[in-house]
């Protein structure tokens, strides 16, 4: 048996490598199973996106009007037509179908098929270039949010070398709350997505897009937002579950003194 750790008269033994490996495998499996739920909201959104392709020509016509009305051209924004199948998007892209690239001031989307996604992307461009500090800050903090949420996946799978009741430092506090932090880090993304959609629908209305298509647009954008919300919720749960499992398998085990000296 390994030498026990003495914490104020309570004894603990470090966990074996087998325990740690088991914990890691189970944590990875649990996290993967939880994140699979994300494909459900993603599929619902994509079906809606494809369904609306039948109205693409009308959407495209009004998207051009909306773009003229938005004043974004004066800010140096361009709409770049792209092939739906070929474009690989940055992580900020709305559901892998269209995106606004802030650095290049470009809205990239396939106007032959999914012009309906364009109003939302114009909303992103407005958030970036025509907003007061708060919304601008949200738009700029997206990347940080993703980085923090991603970092929490690592904090979730660290082995815990300290006993549960030992003094906690900053790393311990982050590890204890990594699920909540991963969730909270994506809240600015959800907020910015919601505001982009709100502005997109407002532009679509101003452009004169027929009422029934406004209704469809709202439906589509609600589903898009649900994928972002799902990502934050499931991501937080996956990170939290990994942490619980890793704690269970890697925290030094408390031993009674007579247990320790019984061999
Ligand atoms: Zn978006």
Boltz pocket constraint, residues with backbone or C-beta under 6 A from the ligand:
constraints:
  - pocket:
      binder: B
      contacts: [[A, 92], [A, 93], [A, 94], [A, 120], [A, 124], [A, 193], [A, 196]]
      max_distance: 6.0
